[in-house]
Amino acid sequence: MPPLRRRLARLIPLGLAATLLLALGQAATAAGPAGAVSAGGVAATADAPASVRGRTTLGGADPSVIKVGDLYVAAKSVDGGIAVRTAATLEGIASAPKQQVWRDTGGLGEVWAPEIVHHDGAYRIYFAAGTGAAHRMYHISSASPATGYSAATKVALPGDKWAIDGAPFTFNGQRWFVWSGWAGDTNVEQNLYVARMSGPTTSTGDRYVISQPRESWERIVGNPYINEAPQPIVDPNGQLHIAYSANGSWSDQYCIADLRLRAGGDPTYVWDWYKSNGCLFGSHAATMMPGWDPTLYVDGPGHHTFVLPRGDATAGPPSGNRFPTMFHAVAKGTPYSWSNRYWYTGTAVWWGSTTYSRANVPGSPTNTGFSLKFFE
């Protein structure tokens, strides 16, 4: 999330900073989106459940939800720290009681976008904390989903630069970490980086840029231009994807796009990554990838989570099977504002034989494989 968005958040009372709806999308076929449920434009107070059109709303931002056994577990930034909710159903997360698992008693600063996973037999929450250029990634862990978390440990990323929205994953037997960050010490643009990890909080070797916001469709809203909220997932062919958000999150141009690593590619080599030729999930036809349609019911969908077993990137279902997602957005017909932002649940499906093309860079100009269709 870019600093402008953060600065705006600090100007708005916490209770209005971002209210989100958790609403199940109605059933849809693989051929196209179905009738998703809209939020109705009613704001919830900070982290307080409220009813909207028979659904339960929940204040907050940047959803992160996993499934461990039969339990759905969500983490979010609230009350100067991080709270966890657990429920037997995905939609039940919104009305589940919050359980505060960590507070910023050490004065780290603003706590943003916690990402929960269940790796190595432990619940692990990664989050950004700091003020201004001091934002770095931190980690807490516990054997239980909603109690007993450790003190915060800084994630030792290469270069020790501004970093947010980090997510761990394993690919081909190697631990990795992907995040949004700056090249230097000033905010020129937000790029996506990967690094090898030797443990939950320790990296090995350098960091490598894998995406920069350089395409025309991801430079509609900027200052700075951004690539953020990366979410790793492996497709049915075993190829790694990083689905991410582009354009300013303070606008309805916010959208979700995709990076696909070529078969046999090196995750540290930027030109082995192929970028979708437009947004895969967005609300403006002009920025959508050809063959992908804009949303019908929401504006500015972004900062999503794939609701995967244990948050495991390799646990994406096979082709043809829908799997749950969660994202935040604003209902169409409602002014795009912080107080009108809600959580939504949706679905995604692997979309085969999709070509991503590029020009004037090393490597093949095209790559064909799975992409993603998102449904409200």
Disulfide bonds with the S-S distance in Angstrom:
Cys255-Cys279 2.19
